Each structure stands twice: as structure tokens, then as C-alpha cells.
């Protein structure tokens, strides 16, 4: 960002994005064949389920990019090991999907959302505290719990949000959830990559700089977990 040309380009792209979204909003408001109704954003039940949904997705895709690179750069492991560190968590998380759905059916949306976000928060705290000195074993164990917590809160936030929405906007809400998921994943990867490589302290090695940058990225994920508690509190105060 120290390069003035880079800053100008960044501001230009940001302005184009804002204008594009503005035109899309205007078109959707007055068109009889809009992609989806923007009025869905007027529903608090949608907002308070959609925001944690996309934040969890951004965190998930972002950390899935960050951890394999951390293992290779900071811990000096091979690309093969870097790819394998996520495997145990991914397998266990896949096996747990039916349980997460059962929890929603049996206990409602509060338990899986709060429990999932609590696991997400605790492991994000672990990643942040150990951010500069994470071993491969520590990464595997933390990600094991992180993946379960993230998925538990992620899927149930959307399911519960759709459940309490009025029927006339559910299809539009579902479309926004799907779109938001894709966009959030892209943003999450970009943000993690920028933060991971943002530290360039002269007297530190490349591995040490990456470790510090990764710790900042983990701190951002921890912030997401904190904010999500507030979103879920607002969501479950709403009446179905």
C-alpha cells in the first residue's frame, strides 16, 4: 500500500465495485424479473443468520489456505504433509454432519449454533496464542475441533434462518446464502493471503515473518468468533 499507484488502483476497483452494486440494487428494485428480492435484507432473521454464515465460510476457506502454507513455510514440512494436516479434521467433520442436523431437530437452533461457535472461538484462540510456534501436531488437533465447530454453526445458522423466515422470501434468501457463500470464500482466501504475507520485519527470517502474519490472521478469525456470539444472540431473540 506504500505504492501510490497501487493505492489509486485499489481505490478505483473499490469505487467500481460500489457503483456496480448500486446499479444492481437499482435494477433489482424496479425490475419485474429480478434475480432475487433485495427486500430479504429487511428481515432481521435473515441478517442475523446470513452474517455469521458468510463470516464462518470466509474463515473456513481462509484457514484452509493458510494452514498448509504455514506448515510448509514455518515448520519446513513438505507440500505432501501440508496437504495432509487438514485431512483428519475434514474426515471427522464429514462423519459428524448427521449429528449436527440431529442436534438442530432435537434441541433447536441454539445448541448447535452456540456450541459450534464456542468450539470455533476456543480453537481460534488457540491458533492465535500459539500462532508463532504452531507444530504440525498442534495444527492437526486444533483444526480437528475447529472444523467440527465451524461446520456445526455454519450449516445450522442457515437452516434455522430459513426456518423462521416468512415463506414468500425463502427462495430469495436461499439464493443470497448461496451467492454469499461463494463470495465469502474468495474474500477469506484473499484476506488470509494478504495478512500472512503482510509482515516484512528486516531482522526476521521469511518463516518468522510468515508466522507473525499468520498470527494476525488467526486473531481476525478469533474476532469473527466473538462477533458471531452477538449475531446468534440477536437471532435467537427473534420469534419464528
C-alpha positions as CSV (number, residue, x, y, z in Angstrom):
1,X,0.0,0.0,0.0
2,X,3.0,2.3,0.1
3,X,3.0,2.5,-3.7
4,X,0.8,5.4,-4.7
5,X,-0.2,3.7,-8.0
6,X,-1.2,0.6,-6.1
7,X,-3.4,2.7,-3.7
8,X,-5.0,4.5,-6.6
9,X,-5.8,1.2,-8.3
10,X,-7.2,-0.2,-5.1
11,X,-9.5,2.8,-4.7
12,X,-10.5,2.7,-8.3
13,X,-11.5,-1.0,-8.1
14,X,-13.4,-0.3,-4.8
15,X,-15.3,2.6,-6.5
16,X,-16.2,0.4,-9.4
17,X,-17.5,-2.3,-7.0
18,X,-19.7,0.2,-5.2
19,X,-21.1,1.6,-8.4
20,X,-21.8,-1.9,-9.7
21,X,-23.6,-2.9,-6.5
22,X,-25.6,0.3,-6.7
23,X,-26.7,-0.4,-10.2
24,X,-27.6,-3.9,-9.4
25,X,-29.7,-2.7,-6.4
26,X,-31.5,-0.2,-8.6
27,X,-32.1,-2.7,-11.3
28,X,-33.4,-5.3,-8.8
29,X,-35.7,-2.8,-7.2
30,X,-37.5,-1.8,-10.3
31,X,-37.3,-4.9,-12.5
32,X,-40.1,-7.4,-12.7
33,X,-37.6,-10.2,-13.4
34,X,-35.0,-9.5,-10.7
35,X,-32.6,-12.3,-9.7
36,X,-33.8,-12.1,-6.2
37,X,-35.8,-9.7,-4.0
38,X,-33.5,-7.3,-2.1
39,X,-36.3,-6.9,0.4
40,X,-34.9,-10.0,2.0
41,X,-32.3,-7.8,3.6
42,X,-35.0,-6.1,5.5
43,X,-35.7,-9.2,7.6
44,X,-33.7,-9.3,10.8
45,X,-33.9,-13.1,10.9
46,X,-32.1,-13.2,7.6
47,X,-29.5,-10.6,8.5
48,X,-28.5,-12.3,11.8
49,X,-28.2,-15.7,10.3
50,X,-26.6,-14.6,7.0
51,X,-23.8,-12.6,8.5
52,X,-22.4,-15.4,10.7
53,X,-23.0,-17.8,7.8
54,X,-20.7,-15.9,5.5
55,X,-18.2,-15.0,8.2
56,X,-17.8,-18.7,9.1
57,X,-17.4,-19.6,5.4
58,X,-14.7,-16.9,4.9
59,X,-12.9,-18.1,8.0
60,X,-13.1,-21.7,6.8
61,X,-11.8,-21.2,3.3
62,X,-9.2,-18.7,4.6
63,X,-7.8,-21.0,7.2
64,X,-7.8,-24.0,4.8
65,X,-5.5,-21.9,2.6
66,X,-3.4,-20.6,5.5
67,X,-2.6,-23.8,7.4
68,X,-0.9,-25.8,4.6
69,X,1.2,-22.8,3.7
70,X,2.1,-22.3,7.3
71,X,3.2,-25.9,7.7
72,X,5.5,-25.6,4.7
73,X,7.0,-22.2,5.3
74,X,7.2,-22.0,9.1
75,X,7.6,-25.7,10.0
76,X,9.6,-26.6,7.0
77,X,7.4,-29.5,6.0
78,X,6.8,-30.9,2.5
79,X,3.9,-30.0,0.4
80,X,2.6,-33.5,0.9
81,X,2.5,-33.0,4.7
82,X,1.0,-29.6,4.2
83,X,-1.9,-31.1,2.3
84,X,-2.4,-33.8,4.9
85,X,-2.8,-31.6,8.0
86,X,-6.4,-30.9,7.2
87,X,-7.4,-34.5,6.4
88,X,-8.2,-35.7,9.9
89,X,-10.4,-32.7,10.6
90,X,-12.1,-33.0,7.3
91,X,-12.9,-36.7,7.7
92,X,-14.2,-36.4,11.3
93,X,-16.2,-33.3,10.3
94,X,-17.8,-35.2,7.4
95,X,-18.8,-38.0,9.8
96,X,-20.3,-35.5,12.1
97,X,-22.7,-33.9,9.7
98,X,-25.7,-36.2,10.5
99,X,-25.1,-35.4,14.2
100,X,-25.2,-31.7,13.6
101,X,-28.5,-32.0,11.8
102,X,-29.9,-34.2,14.6
103,X,-29.0,-31.6,17.2
104,X,-31.0,-29.0,15.3
105,X,-34.0,-31.3,15.1
106,X,-33.8,-32.4,18.7
107,X,-32.7,-29.3,20.5
108,X,-33.5,-26.4,18.1
109,X,-31.0,-23.9,16.7
110,X,-29.5,-22.6,19.9
111,X,-27.4,-25.6,20.9
112,X,-25.6,-26.4,17.6
113,X,-25.1,-22.7,16.9
114,X,-23.7,-21.7,20.3
115,X,-21.8,-24.9,20.8
116,X,-20.3,-24.8,17.3
117,X,-19.3,-21.2,17.6
118,X,-17.8,-21.9,21.1
119,X,-15.6,-24.6,19.6
120,X,-14.7,-22.3,16.7
121,X,-13.8,-19.5,19.2
122,X,-11.7,-21.7,21.5
123,X,-9.7,-23.2,18.7
124,X,-9.2,-19.7,17.1
125,X,-7.9,-18.6,20.4
126,X,-5.5,-21.5,20.5
127,X,-4.3,-20.7,17.0
128,X,-3.8,-17.1,17.9
129,X,-1.9,-17.7,21.2
130,X,0.3,-20.3,19.6
131,X,0.4,-18.5,16.2
132,X,4.2,-18.1,16.0
133,X,5.1,-21.6,17.2
134,X,2.5,-24.0,15.9
135,X,3.7,-27.5,15.5
136,X,2.2,-29.9,13.0
137,X,0.6,-31.9,15.7
138,X,-0.9,-28.8,17.3
139,X,-2.3,-27.7,13.9
140,X,-3.9,-31.1,13.3
141,X,-5.5,-31.2,16.8
142,X,-6.7,-27.6,16.7
143,X,-8.1,-27.9,13.2
144,X,-9.9,-31.2,14.2
145,X,-12.0,-29.2,16.7
146,X,-12.2,-26.1,14.6
147,X,-13.7,-27.9,11.6
148,X,-16.4,-29.5,13.7
149,X,-17.3,-26.3,15.4
150,X,-17.3,-24.2,12.3
151,X,-19.5,-26.7,10.4
152,X,-21.9,-27.2,13.3
153,X,-22.6,-23.4,13.5
154,X,-22.3,-22.8,9.7
155,X,-25.0,-25.2,8.4
156,X,-27.4,-24.7,11.3
157,X,-27.3,-20.9,11.1
158,X,-28.6,-21.0,7.5
159,X,-31.1,-23.8,8.3
160,X,-32.5,-22.0,11.3
161,X,-32.6,-18.7,9.5
162,X,-34.6,-20.1,6.6
163,X,-36.9,-21.9,9.1
164,X,-38.0,-18.7,10.8
165,X,-38.2,-16.6,7.6
166,X,-41.6,-16.0,6.0
167,X,-42.3,-18.3,3.1
168,X,-42.5,-15.6,0.5
169,X,-38.8,-14.7,0.8
170,X,-37.2,-18.1,1.5
171,X,-36.3,-18.8,-2.1
172,X,-34.7,-15.3,-2.4
173,X,-32.9,-15.9,0.9
174,X,-31.6,-19.2,-0.2
175,X,-30.2,-17.6,-3.4
176,X,-28.4,-15.0,-1.3
177,X,-27.0,-17.6,1.0
178,X,-25.5,-19.5,-1.9
179,X,-24.1,-16.4,-3.5
180,X,-22.7,-15.1,-0.3
181,X,-21.0,-18.4,0.4
182,X,-19.1,-18.2,-2.9
183,X,-18.1,-14.5,-2.4
184,X,-17.1,-15.0,1.2
185,X,-14.9,-17.9,0.3
186,X,-13.0,-15.8,-2.2
187,X,-12.7,-12.9,0.2
188,X,-11.5,-15.2,3.0
189,X,-8.7,-16.6,0.9
190,X,-7.6,-13.1,-0.2
191,X,-7.6,-11.7,3.3
192,X,-5.7,-14.6,4.8
193,X,-3.1,-14.4,2.0
194,X,-2.6,-10.7,2.4
195,X,-2.3,-10.9,6.2
196,X,0.0,-13.9,6.0
197,X,2.5,-12.0,3.8
198,X,1.9,-8.5,5.3
199,X,4.8,-8.6,7.8
200,X,8.2,-7.8,6.5
201,X,10.4,-7.0,9.5
202,X,14.0,-6.8,8.2
203,X,15.7,-8.7,11.0
204,X,13.3,-11.6,10.9
205,X,13.6,-14.6,8.5
206,X,10.8,-15.2,6.0
207,X,9.5,-18.0,8.1
208,X,9.3,-15.7,11.2
209,X,7.6,-13.0,9.2
210,X,5.0,-15.5,7.9
211,X,4.4,-16.8,11.4
212,X,3.7,-13.3,12.7
213,X,1.4,-12.5,9.8
214,X,-0.4,-15.8,10.3
215,X,-0.9,-14.9,14.0
216,X,-2.6,-11.7,12.9
217,X,-4.8,-13.7,10.6
218,X,-5.7,-16.1,13.4
219,X,-6.6,-13.1,15.5
220,X,-9.0,-11.9,12.8
221,X,-10.7,-15.3,12.9
222,X,-10.9,-15.0,16.7
223,X,-12.7,-11.7,16.2
224,X,-15.2,-13.4,13.9
225,X,-16.0,-15.9,16.6
226,X,-16.6,-13.1,19.1
227,X,-18.9,-11.2,16.8
228,X,-20.8,-14.3,15.9
229,X,-21.9,-14.8,19.5
230,X,-23.6,-11.4,19.3
231,X,-25.2,-12.3,16.0
232,X,-26.6,-15.5,17.4
233,X,-27.9,-13.8,20.5
234,X,-29.8,-11.4,18.3
235,X,-31.0,-14.2,16.1
236,X,-32.5,-16.3,18.9
237,X,-34.3,-13.4,20.4
238,X,-36.4,-13.2,17.3
239,X,-39.7,-15.0,17.2
240,X,-40.3,-17.6,14.5
